Amino acid sequence: MVLIPARMSEAEERRWVTVMLDKLAAQESKRILGDGELAARAGRLSGQYLEGRARPASVRWVTNQNTRWGSCTPAEGSIRLSHRLQGMPEYVIDYVLLHELAHLLVPGHGPRFWRLLECYPRTERARGYLEGVVAADRLPHLPAARGE
Ligand SMILES: [Zn+2]
C-alpha cells in the first residue's frame, strides 16, 4: 500500500511513488518466505504459543484467496495464507499463521478461540494493521487499487 498525501503535483507524485516503491521492493524481497519456511514458522509458533498442540500437515501461500488473509481445513490439517500478506511485517504474518493454527484446535471465534491467542503479544496490533490495509485499499488514488 502506498498512501499519497493530498495536493502533490503529478511530477512530484510520480517521483514519490517511485521512491516508495523502490523502498518497499527492497523490504519485500527480503521478507518473502518460502512454503518450507512458512511450515517451520508455523511449528515454532505452535510450540511457543499453543504448547505444540497444533500440527499442520501443510502450510502454503495461495493466490486465489482474495477475501481472506488465511484459511484452514482442520480435517486435513492444511493452512493457506493469502499471497497478499507477502511483504507485510513478520508479526502480521505470524498473527495470521497463529490464528489459523488455533483454528486447528478450536473452530469459530468464540471466547475459547481468542483465549488461545491471548499469549501472542501483538494480536491487537496485527489486527489493526490488517484493518488499515483494507481501509487503504478502498481509498482512491492508490497505486495498489488501480486497475481493480
Ligand atoms: Zn478465524
Backbone and ligand atoms as CSV (ligand in chain L), in Angstrom:
chain,resi,resn,atom,element,x,y,z
A,1,MET,N,N,0.846,-1.180,0.000
A,1,MET,CA,C,0.000,0.000,0.000
A,1,MET,C,C,0.880,1.227,0.000
A,2,VAL,N,N,0.556,2.124,-0.848
A,2,VAL,CA,C,1.305,3.377,-0.890
A,2,VAL,C,C,0.317,4.519,-0.740
A,3,LEU,N,N,0.390,5.216,0.366
A,3,LEU,CA,C,-0.512,6.336,0.579
A,3,LEU,C,C,0.110,7.596,0.023
A,4,ILE,N,N,-0.669,8.361,-0.719
A,4,ILE,CA,C,-0.163,9.589,-1.301
A,4,ILE,C,C,-0.813,10.780,-0.614
A,5,PRO,N,N,-0.016,11.667,-0.034
A,5,PRO,CA,C,-0.591,12.850,0.596
A,5,PRO,C,C,-1.317,13.708,-0.434
A,6,ALA,N,N,-2.336,14.431,0.023
A,6,ALA,CA,C,-3.106,15.263,-0.896
A,6,ALA,C,C,-2.243,16.387,-1.469
A,7,ARG,N,N,-2.629,16.914,-2.658
A,7,ARG,CA,C,-2.036,18.105,-3.269
A,7,ARG,C,C,-0.566,17.992,-3.637
A,8,MET,N,N,-0.165,16.883,-4.180
A,8,MET,CA,C,1.155,16.835,-4.796
A,8,MET,C,C,0.953,17.099,-6.280
A,9,SER,N,N,1.935,17.696,-6.913
A,9,SER,CA,C,1.846,17.823,-8.366
A,9,SER,C,C,2.038,16.431,-8.955
A,10,GLU,N,N,1.656,16.277,-10.226
A,10,GLU,CA,C,1.762,14.951,-10.825
A,10,GLU,C,C,3.209,14.475,-10.873
A,11,ALA,N,N,4.112,15.424,-11.184
A,11,ALA,CA,C,5.524,15.052,-11.271
A,11,ALA,C,C,6.055,14.647,-9.900
A,12,GLU,N,N,5.688,15.416,-8.892
A,12,GLU,CA,C,6.096,15.081,-7.528
A,12,GLU,C,C,5.566,13.708,-7.133
A,13,GLU,N,N,4.282,13.509,-7.508
A,13,GLU,CA,C,3.634,12.258,-7.143
A,13,GLU,C,C,4.360,11.069,-7.777
A,14,ARG,N,N,4.700,11.203,-9.075
A,14,ARG,CA,C,5.400,10.103,-9.756
A,14,ARG,C,C,6.734,9.814,-9.087
A,15,ARG,N,N,7.463,10.893,-8.770
A,15,ARG,CA,C,8.767,10.729,-8.146
A,15,ARG,C,C,8.630,10.013,-6.798
A,16,TRP,N,N,7.654,10.494,-6.033
A,16,TRP,CA,C,7.458,9.964,-4.693
A,16,TRP,C,C,7.065,8.480,-4.734
A,17,VAL,N,N,6.172,8.174,-5.681
A,17,VAL,CA,C,5.729,6.776,-5.796
A,17,VAL,C,C,6.914,5.886,-6.159
A,18,THR,N,N,7.758,6.370,-7.086
A,18,THR,CA,C,8.912,5.572,-7.479
A,18,THR,C,C,9.828,5.301,-6.290
A,19,VAL,N,N,10.090,6.367,-5.521
A,19,VAL,CA,C,10.954,6.206,-4.354
A,19,VAL,C,C,10.356,5.217,-3.376
A,20,MET,N,N,9.049,5.364,-3.105
A,20,MET,CA,C,8.407,4.488,-2.132
A,20,MET,C,C,8.368,3.043,-2.622
A,21,LEU,N,N,8.083,2.868,-3.911
A,21,LEU,CA,C,8.015,1.506,-4.444
A,21,LEU,C,C,9.382,0.833,-4.365
A,22,ASP,N,N,10.434,1.615,-4.643
A,22,ASP,CA,C,11.788,1.062,-4.529
A,22,ASP,C,C,12.070,0.621,-3.101
A,23,LYS,N,N,11.691,1.470,-2.161
A,23,LYS,CA,C,11.909,1.130,-0.758
A,23,LYS,C,C,11.150,-0.130,-0.377
A,24,LEU,N,N,9.871,-0.161,-0.808
A,24,LEU,CA,C,9.050,-1.322,-0.490
A,24,LEU,C,C,9.622,-2.581,-1.114
A,25,ALA,N,N,10.037,-2.477,-2.367
A,25,ALA,CA,C,10.571,-3.647,-3.062
A,25,ALA,C,C,11.795,-4.172,-2.328
A,26,ALA,N,N,12.633,-3.243,-1.843
A,26,ALA,CA,C,13.835,-3.640,-1.120
A,26,ALA,C,C,13.461,-4.394,0.156
A,27,GLN,N,N,12.421,-3.899,0.845
A,27,GLN,CA,C,11.992,-4.587,2.065
A,27,GLN,C,C,11.357,-5.927,1.759
A,28,GLU,N,N,10.491,-5.916,0.736
A,28,GLU,CA,C,9.705,-7.112,0.471
A,28,GLU,C,C,10.566,-8.267,0.005
A,29,SER,N,N,11.574,-7.957,-0.809
A,29,SER,CA,C,12.353,-9.067,-1.357
A,29,SER,C,C,13.032,-9.852,-0.236
A,30,LYS,N,N,13.315,-9.160,0.872
A,30,LYS,CA,C,13.946,-9.857,1.987
A,30,LYS,C,C,12.960,-10.719,2.751
A,31,ARG,N,N,11.687,-10.341,2.668
A,31,ARG,CA,C,10.735,-10.901,3.613
A,31,ARG,C,C,9.897,-12.052,3.092
A,32,ILE,N,N,9.893,-12.282,1.782
A,32,ILE,CA,C,9.014,-13.333,1.282
A,32,ILE,C,C,9.554,-14.703,1.697
A,33,LEU,N,N,8.726,-15.419,2.424
A,33,LEU,CA,C,9.135,-16.718,2.939
A,33,LEU,C,C,8.678,-17.801,1.984
A,34,GLY,N,N,9.505,-18.825,1.803
A,34,GLY,CA,C,9.087,-19.972,1.008
A,34,GLY,C,C,8.107,-20.817,1.809
A,35,ASP,N,N,7.431,-21.783,1.136
A,35,ASP,CA,C,6.477,-22.635,1.846
A,35,ASP,C,C,7.161,-23.415,2.966
A,36,GLY,N,N,8.412,-23.842,2.724
A,36,GLY,CA,C,9.146,-24.579,3.755
A,36,GLY,C,C,9.389,-23.727,4.986
A,37,GLU,N,N,9.757,-22.464,4.752
A,37,GLU,CA,C,9.978,-21.545,5.869
A,37,GLU,C,C,8.675,-21.256,6.611
A,38,LEU,N,N,7.580,-21.193,5.840
A,38,LEU,CA,C,6.273,-20.975,6.462
A,38,LEU,C,C,5.954,-22.126,7.409
A,39,ALA,N,N,6.207,-23.345,6.966
A,39,ALA,CA,C,5.929,-24.529,7.784
A,39,ALA,C,C,6.790,-24.507,9.043
A,40,ALA,N,N,8.060,-24.115,8.892
A,40,ALA,CA,C,8.959,-24.048,10.042
A,40,ALA,C,C,8.474,-22.998,11.033
A,41,ARG,N,N,8.020,-21.885,10.485
A,41,ARG,CA,C,7.488,-20.814,11.322
A,41,ARG,C,C,6.252,-21.261,12.078
A,42,ALA,N,N,5.370,-21.977,11.367
A,42,ALA,CA,C,4.149,-22.491,11.999
A,42,ALA,C,C,4.516,-23.427,13.154
A,43,GLY,N,N,5.528,-24.267,12.948
A,43,GLY,CA,C,5.957,-25.182,14.002
A,43,GLY,C,C,6.453,-24.424,15.222
A,44,ARG,N,N,7.239,-23.363,14.968
A,44,ARG,CA,C,7.757,-22.556,16.082
A,44,ARG,C,C,6.619,-21.870,16.841
A,45,LEU,N,N,5.668,-21.289,16.096
A,45,LEU,CA,C,4.553,-20.583,16.738
A,45,LEU,C,C,3.692,-21.546,17.552
A,46,SER,N,N,3.455,-22.731,16.994
A,46,SER,CA,C,2.663,-23.723,17.718
A,46,SER,C,C,3.363,-24.105,19.023
A,47,GLY,N,N,4.678,-24.301,18.959
A,47,GLY,CA,C,5.440,-24.646,20.158
A,47,GLY,C,C,5.428,-23.527,21.184
A,48,GLN,N,N,5.566,-22.299,20.689
A,48,GLN,CA,C,5.688,-21.162,21.594
A,48,GLN,C,C,4.357,-20.779,22.249
A,49,TYR,N,N,3.270,-20.832,21.472
A,49,TYR,CA,C,2.005,-20.289,21.982
A,49,TYR,C,C,0.905,-21.332,22.189
A,50,LEU,N,N,1.033,-22.499,21.566
A,50,LEU,CA,C,-0.057,-23.488,21.663
A,50,LEU,C,C,0.447,-24.817,22.219
A,51,GLU,N,N,1.528,-24.758,22.952
A,51,GLU,CA,C,2.116,-25.957,23.557
A,51,GLU,C,C,2.347,-27.061,22.539
A,52,GLY,N,N,2.578,-26.663,21.291
A,52,GLY,CA,C,2.856,-27.638,20.236
A,52,GLY,C,C,1.671,-28.485,19.831
A,53,ARG,N,N,0.479,-28.112,20.291
A,53,ARG,CA,C,-0.684,-28.973,20.029
A,53,ARG,C,C,-1.199,-28.859,18.597
A,54,ALA,N,N,-0.988,-27.727,17.957
A,54,ALA,CA,C,-1.418,-27.584,16.563
A,54,ALA,C,C,-0.301,-28.107,15.659
A,55,ARG,N,N,-0.610,-29.132,14.879
A,55,ARG,CA,C,0.398,-29.724,13.989
A,55,ARG,C,C,-0.126,-29.771,12.563
A,56,PRO,N,N,0.062,-28.681,11.825
A,56,PRO,CA,C,-0.472,-28.661,10.457
A,56,PRO,C,C,0.270,-29.653,9.552
A,57,ALA,N,N,-0.487,-30.281,8.662
A,57,ALA,CA,C,0.126,-31.186,7.684
A,57,ALA,C,C,0.732,-30.388,6.545
A,58,SER,N,N,0.141,-29.244,6.239
A,58,SER,CA,C,0.709,-28.400,5.184
A,58,SER,C,C,0.391,-26.931,5.453
A,59,VAL,N,N,1.349,-26.086,5.087
A,59,VAL,CA,C,1.169,-24.637,5.200
A,59,VAL,C,C,1.678,-24.049,3.896
A,60,ARG,N,N,0.828,-23.292,3.202
A,60,ARG,CA,C,1.317,-22.748,1.926
A,60,ARG,C,C,0.649,-21.428,1.566
A,61,TRP,N,N,1.320,-20.705,0.675
A,61,TRP,CA,C,0.764,-19.474,0.121
A,61,TRP,C,C,-0.228,-19.835,-0.964
A,62,VAL,N,N,-1.297,-19.069,-1.083
A,62,VAL,CA,C,-2.200,-19.233,-2.226
A,62,VAL,C,C,-2.501,-17.857,-2.812
A,63,THR,N,N,-2.768,-17.838,-4.117
A,63,THR,CA,C,-3.033,-16.562,-4.788
A,63,THR,C,C,-4.515,-16.421,-5.123
A,64,ASN,N,N,-5.326,-17.438,-4.820
A,64,ASN,CA,C,-6.751,-17.400,-5.202
A,64,ASN,C,C,-7.649,-17.037,-4.026
A,65,GLN,N,N,-7.064,-16.387,-3.039
A,65,GLN,CA,C,-7.822,-16.095,-1.828
A,65,GLN,C,C,-7.878,-14.576,-1.655
A,66,ASN,N,N,-8.951,-13.969,-2.140
A,66,ASN,CA,C,-8.983,-12.504,-2.135
A,66,ASN,C,C,-9.825,-11.907,-1.024
A,67,THR,N,N,-10.615,-12.729,-0.352
A,67,THR,CA,C,-11.447,-12.173,0.714
A,67,THR,C,C,-10.949,-12.583,2.097
A,68,ARG,N,N,-9.978,-13.461,2.159
A,68,ARG,CA,C,-9.469,-13.904,3.455
A,68,ARG,C,C,-7.955,-13.834,3.483
A,69,TRP,N,N,-7.415,-13.432,4.638
A,69,TRP,CA,C,-5.961,-13.420,4.802
A,69,TRP,C,C,-5.431,-14.835,4.990
A,70,GLY,N,N,-6.225,-15.649,5.658
A,70,GLY,CA,C,-5.794,-17.024,5.888
A,70,GLY,C,C,-7.001,-17.917,6.014
A,71,SER,N,N,-6.796,-19.226,5.788
A,71,SER,CA,C,-7.888,-20.172,5.986
A,71,SER,C,C,-7.276,-21.516,6.323
A,72,CYS,N,N,-8.112,-22.400,6.853
A,72,CYS,CA,C,-7.587,-23.728,7.146
A,72,CYS,C,C,-8.681,-24.773,7.005
A,73,THR,N,N,-8.267,-26.011,6.790
A,73,THR,CA,C,-9.171,-27.150,6.746
A,73,THR,C,C,-8.727,-28.099,7.849
A,74,PRO,N,N,-9.381,-28.022,9.022
A,74,PRO,CA,C,-8.919,-28.818,10.167
A,74,PRO,C,C,-8.844,-30.319,9.866
A,75,ALA,N,N,-9.823,-30.842,9.083
A,75,ALA,CA,C,-9.833,-32.284,8.799
A,75,ALA,C,C,-8.556,-32.718,8.083
A,76,GLU,N,N,-8.020,-31.825,7.247
A,76,GLU,CA,C,-6.784,-32.156,6.517
A,76,GLU,C,C,-5.541,-31.598,7.191
A,77,GLY,N,N,-5.747,-30.733,8.145
A,77,GLY,CA,C,-4.606,-30.082,8.785
A,77,GLY,C,C,-3.883,-29.130,7.840
A,78,SER,N,N,-4.610,-28.584,6.882
A,78,SER,CA,C,-3.944,-27.696,5.916
A,78,SER,C,C,-4.266,-26.236,6.217
A,79,ILE,N,N,-3.241,-25.402,6.052
A,79,ILE,CA,C,-3.371,-23.967,6.267
A,79,ILE,C,C,-2.936,-23.245,5.008
A,80,ARG,N,N,-3.724,-22.247,4.605
A,80,ARG,CA,C,-3.397,-21.457,3.422
A,80,ARG,C,C,-3.361,-19.980,3.794
A,81,LEU,N,N,-2.314,-19.306,3.355
A,81,LEU,CA,C,-2.202,-17.863,3.596
A,81,LEU,C,C,-2.261,-17.129,2.264
A,82,SER,N,N,-2.982,-16.002,2.257
A,82,SER,CA,C,-3.067,-15.198,1.043
A,82,SER,C,C,-1.698,-14.604,0.699
A,83,HIS,N,N,-1.355,-14.653,-0.587
A,83,HIS,CA,C,-0.082,-14.068,-1.022
A,83,HIS,C,C,-0.039,-12.567,-0.756
A,84,ARG,N,N,-1.214,-11.965,-0.497
A,84,ARG,CA,C,-1.219,-10.521,-0.214
A,84,ARG,C,C,-0.503,-10.195,1.091
A,85,LEU,N,N,-0.292,-11.211,1.925
A,85,LEU,CA,C,0.450,-10.974,3.179
A,85,LEU,C,C,1.951,-10.872,2.932
A,86,GLN,N,N,2.396,-11.356,1.772
A,86,GLN,CA,C,3.838,-11.348,1.497
A,86,GLN,C,C,4.349,-9.919,1.497
A,87,GLY,N,N,5.412,-9.692,2.229
A,87,GLY,CA,C,5.970,-8.352,2.317
A,87,GLY,C,C,5.428,-7.564,3.502
A,88,MET,N,N,4.418,-8.083,4.176
A,88,MET,CA,C,3.936,-7.400,5.383
A,88,MET,C,C,4.874,-7.732,6.540
A,89,PRO,N,N,4.814,-6.927,7.622
A,89,PRO,CA,C,5.718,-7.207,8.752
A,89,PRO,C,C,5.529,-8.637,9.269
A,90,GLU,N,N,6.617,-9.175,9.790
A,90,GLU,CA,C,6.568,-10.574,10.230
A,90,GLU,C,C,5.541,-10.798,11.332
A,91,TYR,N,N,5.359,-9.788,12.213
A,91,TYR,CA,C,4.389,-10.019,13.290
A,91,TYR,C,C,2.978,-10.159,12.757
A,92,VAL,N,N,2.705,-9.569,11.575
A,92,VAL,CA,C,1.378,-9.697,10.966
A,92,VAL,C,C,1.210,-11.105,10.376
A,93,ILE,N,N,2.227,-11.565,9.650
A,93,ILE,CA,C,2.183,-12.919,9.093
A,93,ILE,C,C,2.072,-13.939,10.230
A,94,ASP,N,N,2.847,-13.714,11.291
A,94,ASP,CA,C,2.796,-14.636,12.437
A,94,ASP,C,C,1.404,-14.668,13.060
A,95,TYR,N,N,0.777,-13.497,13.144
A,95,TYR,CA,C,-0.571,-13.456,13.723
A,95,TYR,C,C,-1.534,-14.300,12.895
A,96,VAL,N,N,-1.519,-14.122,11.564
A,96,VAL,CA,C,-2.450,-14.869,10.712
A,96,VAL,C,C,-2.158,-16.367,10.795
A,97,LEU,N,N,-0.881,-16.689,10.831
A,97,LEU,CA,C,-0.470,-18.096,10.934
A,97,LEU,C,C,-0.949,-18.697,12.260
A,98,LEU,N,N,-0.708,-17.969,13.343
A,98,LEU,CA,C,-1.116,-18.454,14.661
A,98,LEU,C,C,-2.639,-18.573,14.741
A,99,HIS,N,N,-3.335,-17.623,14.128
A,99,HIS,CA,C,-4.800,-17.642,14.095
A,99,HIS,C,C,-5.294,-18.941,13.442
A,100,GLU,N,N,-4.704,-19.273,12.290
A,100,GLU,CA,C,-5.134,-20.495,11.593
A,100,GLU,C,C,-4.714,-21.746,12.363
A,101,LEU,N,N,-3.546,-21.697,12.989
A,101,LEU,CA,C,-3.119,-22.830,13.825
A,101,LEU,C,C,-4.123,-23.058,14.952
A,102,ALA,N,N,-4.577,-21.963,15.557
A,102,ALA,CA,C,-5.539,-22.078,16.660
A,102,ALA,C,C,-6.853,-22.688,16.173
A,103,HIS,N,N,-7.210,-22.408,14.902
A,103,HIS,CA,C,-8.432,-23.000,14.350
A,103,HIS,C,C,-8.308,-24.506,14.164
A,104,LEU,N,N,-7.091,-25.005,14.090
A,104,LEU,CA,C,-6.939,-26.465,14.021
A,104,LEU,C,C,-7.390,-27.084,15.352
A,105,LEU,N,N,-7.362,-26.275,16.412
A,105,LEU,CA,C,-7.747,-26.754,17.745
A,105,LEU,C,C,-9.175,-26.352,18.112
A,106,VAL,N,N,-9.563,-25.142,17.749
A,106,VAL,CA,C,-10.895,-24.628,18.099
A,106,VAL,C,C,-11.522,-23.961,16.874
A,107,PRO,N,N,-12.645,-24.489,16.391
A,107,PRO,CA,C,-13.311,-23.827,15.258
A,107,PRO,C,C,-14.058,-22.579,15.747
A,108,GLY,N,N,-14.338,-21.678,14.831
A,108,GLY,CA,C,-15.119,-20.492,15.193
A,108,GLY,C,C,-14.320,-19.480,15.990
A,109,HIS,N,N,-14.978,-18.380,16.337
A,109,HIS,CA,C,-14.293,-17.272,17.007
A,109,HIS,C,C,-14.882,-16.986,18.376
A,110,GLY,N,N,-15.174,-18.033,19.129
A,110,GLY,CA,C,-15.712,-17.851,20.485
A,110,GLY,C,C,-14.617,-17.506,21.479
A,111,PRO,N,N,-15.016,-17.328,22.750
A,111,PRO,CA,C,-14.044,-16.981,23.802
A,111,PRO,C,C,-12.888,-17.986,23.919
A,112,ARG,N,N,-13.197,-19.259,23.714
A,112,ARG,CA,C,-12.132,-20.273,23.811
A,112,ARG,C,C,-11.068,-20.040,22.753
A,113,PHE,N,N,-11.542,-19.625,21.564
A,113,PHE,CA,C,-10.596,-19.371,20.474
A,113,PHE,C,C,-9.687,-18.202,20.827
A,114,TRP,N,N,-10.278,-17.073,21.240
A,114,TRP,CA,C,-9.458,-15.880,21.495
A,114,TRP,C,C,-8.542,-16.079,22.695
A,115,ARG,N,N,-8.941,-16.939,23.629
A,115,ARG,CA,C,-8.055,-17.228,24.758
A,115,ARG,C,C,-6.745,-17.868,24.267
A,116,LEU,N,N,-6.869,-18.692,23.219
A,116,LEU,CA,C,-5.651,-19.327,22.673
A,116,LEU,C,C,-4.682,-18.279,22.137
A,117,LEU,N,N,-5.238,-17.173,21.625
A,117,LEU,CA,C,-4.370,-16.157,21.014
A,117,LEU,C,C,-3.882,-15.117,22.017
A,118,GLU,N,N,-4.406,-15.175,23.225
A,118,GLU,CA,C,-4.062,-14.170,24.235
A,118,GLU,C,C,-2.565,-14.052,24.489
A,119,CYS,N,N,-1.884,-15.173,24.407
A,119,CYS,CA,C,-0.445,-15.152,24.731
A,119,CYS,C,C,0.380,-14.461,23.649
A,120,TYR,N,N,-0.176,-14.353,22.441
A,120,TYR,CA,C,0.591,-13.685,21.388
A,120,TYR,C,C,0.506,-12.184,21.617
A,121,PRO,N,N,1.639,-11.533,21.892
A,121,PRO,CA,C,1.585,-10.145,22.370
A,121,PRO,C,C,1.112,-9.141,21.316
A,122,ARG,N,N,1.118,-9.504,20.043
A,122,ARG,CA,C,0.811,-8.482,19.047
A,122,ARG,C,C,-0.470,-8.734,18.269
A,123,THR,N,N,-1.393,-9.470,18.879
A,123,THR,CA,C,-2.667,-9.744,18.207
A,123,THR,C,C,-3.395,-8.456,17.832
A,124,GLU,N,N,-3.570,-7.568,18.796
A,124,GLU,CA,C,-4.328,-6.341,18.511
A,124,GLU,C,C,-3.628,-5.475,17.464
A,125,ARG,N,N,-2.308,-5.381,17.587
A,125,ARG,CA,C,-1.546,-4.574,16.643
A,125,ARG,C,C,-1.669,-5.147,15.230
A,126,ALA,N,N,-1.581,-6.468,15.125
A,126,ALA,CA,C,-1.674,-7.105,13.807
A,126,ALA,C,C,-3.063,-6.924,13.215
A,127,ARG,N,N,-4.092,-7.062,14.048
A,127,ARG,CA,C,-5.457,-6.869,13.547
A,127,ARG,C,C,-5.644,-5.435,13.075
A,128,GLY,N,N,-5.072,-4.485,13.812
A,128,GLY,CA,C,-5.149,-3.084,13.405
A,128,GLY,C,C,-4.440,-2.851,12.085
A,129,TYR,N,N,-3.293,-3.452,11.920
A,129,TYR,CA,C,-2.522,-3.309,10.682
A,129,TYR,C,C,-3.357,-3.805,9.493
A,130,LEU,N,N,-3.945,-5.003,9.646
A,130,LEU,CA,C,-4.714,-5.582,8.546
A,130,LEU,C,C,-5.959,-4.750,8.238
A,131,GLU,N,N,-6.601,-4.211,9.280
A,131,GLU,CA,C,-7.744,-3.332,9.044
A,131,GLU,C,C,-7.303,-2.088,8.275
A,132,GLY,N,N,-6.115,-1.581,8.610
A,132,GLY,CA,C,-5.580,-0.409,7.913
A,132,GLY,C,C,-5.328,-0.701,6.447
A,133,VAL,N,N,-4.825,-1.883,6.153
A,133,VAL,CA,C,-4.560,-2.265,4.760
A,133,VAL,C,C,-5.863,-2.301,3.978
A,134,VAL,N,N,-6.890,-2.890,4.582
A,134,VAL,CA,C,-8.180,-2.988,3.901
A,134,VAL,C,C,-8.752,-1.589,3.659
A,135,ALA,N,N,-8.679,-0.729,4.686
A,135,ALA,CA,C,-9.200,0.630,4.549
A,135,ALA,C,C,-8.441,1.379,3.457
A,136,ALA,N,N,-7.122,1.240,3.429
A,136,ALA,CA,C,-6.306,1.947,2.449
A,136,ALA,C,C,-6.622,1.475,1.029
A,137,ASP,N,N,-6.909,0.177,0.880
A,137,ASP,CA,C,-7.240,-0.357,-0.446
A,137,ASP,C,C,-8.499,0.283,-1.007
A,138,ARG,N,N,-9.361,0.744,-0.124
A,138,ARG,CA,C,-10.630,1.315,-0.588
A,138,ARG,C,C,-10.507,2.780,-0.948
A,139,LEU,N,N,-9.380,3.413,-0.599
A,139,LEU,CA,C,-9.230,4.828,-0.908
A,139,LEU,C,C,-8.890,5.017,-2.379
A,140,PRO,N,N,-9.332,6.138,-2.967
A,140,PRO,CA,C,-8.948,6.404,-4.362
A,140,PRO,C,C,-7.473,6.822,-4.432
A,141,HIS,N,N,-6.927,6.848,-5.622
A,141,HIS,CA,C,-5.572,7.339,-5.876
A,141,HIS,C,C,-4.483,6.495,-5.240
A,142,LEU,N,N,-4.747,5.237,-5.069
A,142,LEU,CA,C,-3.697,4.359,-4.567
A,142,LEU,C,C,-3.240,3.461,-5.684
A,143,PRO,N,N,-1.933,3.408,-5.943
A,143,PRO,CA,C,-1.451,2.506,-6.986
A,143,PRO,C,C,-1.960,1.085,-6.774
A,144,ALA,N,N,-2.044,0.644,-5.511
A,144,ALA,CA,C,-2.458,-0.724,-5.236
A,144,ALA,C,C,-3.891,-0.981,-5.671
A,145,ALA,N,N,-4.707,0.085,-5.705
A,145,ALA,CA,C,-6.125,-0.119,-6.024
A,145,ALA,C,C,-6.404,0.111,-7.514
A,146,ARG,N,N,-5.441,0.648,-8.251
A,146,ARG,CA,C,-5.678,0.944,-9.658
A,146,ARG,C,C,-5.816,-0.346,-10.469
A,147,GLY,N,N,-6.722,-0.290,-11.436
A,147,GLY,CA,C,-6.859,-1.441,-12.330
A,147,GLY,C,C,-7.660,-2.567,-11.729
A,148,GLU,N,N,-8.236,-2.358,-10.554
A,148,GLU,CA,C,-9.028,-3.435,-9.958
A,148,GLU,C,C,-10.470,-3.364,-10.425
L,1,ZN,ZN,ZN,-10.598,-17.217,12.241
